[in-house]
């Protein structure tokens, strides 16, 4: 489960990446738009998480 805590105190979460290895999850980049895992080629946007959007292509 990925949990993001926003500056206003709200938390949003997504079950994405549950099958990823700890090593893959450890390499993470925070950007102004969201979170990026380069080893997994995975991006989660804060906007998408807030809107409750689900990915269109399962990994």
MARGUVEX-716386 format. One record per residue: residue number from 1; residue in three letters; x, y, z of N, C-alpha, C in turn. Coordinates in Angstrom, 3 decimals, padded with zeros to 6 digits. Layout:
<nodes>
   pos   code        npx        npy        npz       capx       capy       capz        cpx        cpy        cpz
   NUM    ALA          X          Y          Z          X          Y          Z          X          Y          Z
...
</nodes>
This chain:
<nodes>
   pos   code        npx        npy        npz       capx       capy       capz        cpx        cpy        cpz
     1    UNK    000.852   -001.172    000.000    000.000    000.000    000.000    000.897    001.234    000.000
     2    UNK    000.630    002.144   -000.893    001.337    003.423   -000.930    000.434    004.446   -000.273
     3    UNK    000.954    005.121    000.753    000.191    006.156    001.463    000.935    007.471    001.316
     4    UNK    000.219    008.497    000.868    000.791    009.839    000.720    000.058    010.758    001.677
     5    UNK    000.819    011.473    002.507    000.228    012.453    003.412    000.444    013.837    002.816
     6    UNK   -000.644    014.539    002.582   -000.590    015.862    001.967   -000.273    016.934    003.009
     7    UNK    000.146    018.092    002.546    000.530    019.167    003.464   -000.627    019.642    004.332
     8    UNK   -001.876    019.412    003.898   -003.021    019.821    004.710   -003.453    018.737    005.711
     9    UNK   -002.658    017.657    005.800   -002.924    016.604    006.773   -003.723    015.424    006.247
    10    UNK   -004.334    015.555    005.067   -005.073    014.426    004.494   -004.110    013.351    004.019
    11    UNK   -004.550    012.104    004.103   -003.777    010.980    003.582   -004.587    010.300    002.488
    12    UNK   -003.898    009.929    001.419   -004.523    009.165    000.351   -003.670    007.925    000.118
    13    UNK   -004.294    006.840   -000.287   -003.539    005.606   -000.459   -003.997    004.858   -001.694
    14    UNK   -003.139    003.970   -002.147   -003.434    003.111   -003.289   -002.739    001.777   -003.079
    15    UNK   -003.387    000.685   -003.472   -002.765   -000.631   -003.299   -001.757   -000.963   -004.393
    16    UNK   -001.490   -000.040   -005.283   -000.542   -000.296   -006.364    000.807   -000.737   -005.805
    17    UNK    001.530   -001.473   -006.571    002.906   -001.891   -006.278    002.997   -002.959   -005.195
    18    UNK    001.896   -003.600   -004.840    001.943   -004.581   -003.761    002.820   -005.782   -004.088
    19    UNK    003.055   -006.061   -005.362    003.904   -007.201   -005.718    005.348   -006.799   -006.006
    20    UNK    005.667   -005.519   -005.878    007.034   -005.045   -006.123    007.956   -005.456   -004.989
    21    UNK    009.218   -005.655   -005.329    010.206   -006.036   -004.312    010.606   -004.818   -003.478
    22    UNK    011.088   -005.041   -002.265    011.563   -003.925   -001.440    012.668   -003.115   -002.126
    23    UNK    013.540   -003.789   -002.874    014.621   -003.077   -003.573    014.050   -002.158   -004.646
    24    UNK    013.037   -002.629   -005.375    012.415   -001.796   -006.404    011.689   -000.606   -005.785
    25    UNK    011.037   -000.821   -004.668    010.310    000.260   -003.997    011.239    001.280   -003.359
    26    UNK    012.444    000.837   -002.977    013.383    001.728   -002.288    013.894    002.842   -003.201
    27    UNK    013.925    002.582   -004.500    014.381    003.612   -005.441    013.160    004.398   -005.894
    28    UNK    012.935    005.546   -005.277    011.740    006.352   -005.516    012.122    007.811   -005.711
    29    UNK    011.395    008.477   -006.587    011.623    009.901   -006.840    010.330    010.656   -006.567
    30    UNK    010.407    011.706   -005.769    009.262    012.575   -005.525    009.338    013.741   -006.491
    31    UNK    008.227    014.050   -007.129    008.173    015.158   -008.074    007.037    016.083   -007.651
    32    UNK    006.953    017.266   -008.218    005.835    018.158   -007.883    004.472    017.559   -008.246
    33    UNK    004.438    016.611   -009.168    003.172    016.026   -009.611    002.838    014.691   -008.963
    34    UNK    003.819    014.041   -008.349    003.533    012.736   -007.752    004.782    011.974   -007.369
    35    UNK    004.725    010.670   -007.560    005.785    009.766   -007.143    006.163    008.891   -008.342
    36    UNK    007.482    008.639   -008.508    007.970    007.845   -009.633    008.936    006.783   -009.121
    37    UNK    008.740    005.540   -009.578    009.640    004.434   -009.288    010.332    004.053   -010.586
    38    UNK    011.577    004.516   -010.812    012.255    004.280   -012.084    012.478    002.800   -012.402
    39    UNK    012.811    001.990   -011.401    013.069    000.568   -011.660    011.813   -000.166   -012.085
    40    UNK    010.649    000.362   -011.725    009.381   -000.272   -012.073    008.685    000.421   -013.242
    41    UNK    009.228    001.560   -013.681    008.593    002.394   -014.699    007.142    002.673   -014.303
    42    UNK    006.960    003.089   -013.063    005.635    003.324   -012.483    005.548    004.752   -011.967
    43    UNK    004.429    005.395   -012.223    004.173    006.750   -011.743    002.801    006.800   -011.083
    44    UNK    002.715    007.484   -009.980    001.432    007.762   -009.343    001.319    009.272   -009.203
    45    UNK    000.277    009.829   -009.789    000.086    011.275   -009.657   -000.807    011.545   -008.451
    46    UNK   -000.514    012.626   -007.770   -001.347    013.027   -006.639   -002.755    013.329   -007.140
    47    UNK   -002.852    013.988   -008.287   -004.162    014.307   -008.864   -004.976    013.038   -009.114
    48    UNK   -004.347    012.030   -009.686   -005.038    010.778   -009.957   -005.469    010.059   -008.688
    49    UNK   -004.600    010.074   -007.679   -004.952    009.437   -006.406   -006.119    010.166   -005.745
    50    UNK   -006.102    011.498   -005.777   -007.197    012.276   -005.183   -008.518    012.009   -005.892
    51    UNK   -008.435    011.801   -007.204   -009.645    011.555   -007.991   -010.104    010.100   -007.901
    52    UNK   -009.285    009.252   -007.273   -009.646    007.841   -007.156   -009.505    007.081   -008.458
    53    UNK   -008.694    007.601   -009.378   -008.501    006.932   -010.671   -007.714    005.650   -010.500
    54    UNK   -008.158    004.651   -011.176   -007.456    003.375   -011.195   -006.667    003.279   -012.476
    55    UNK   -005.557    002.561   -012.459   -004.766    002.406   -013.696   -005.586    001.668   -014.742
    56    UNK   -005.365    001.983   -015.992   -006.112    001.339   -017.061   -005.456    000.050   -017.531
    57    UNK   -004.164   -000.110   -017.280   -003.451   -001.315   -017.689   -002.877   -001.982   -016.455
    58    UNK   -003.325   -003.195   -016.104   -002.758   -003.875   -014.936   -001.323   -004.280   -015.191
    59    UNK   -000.521   -004.282   -014.153    000.892   -004.683   -014.279    001.094   -006.030   -013.663
</nodes>
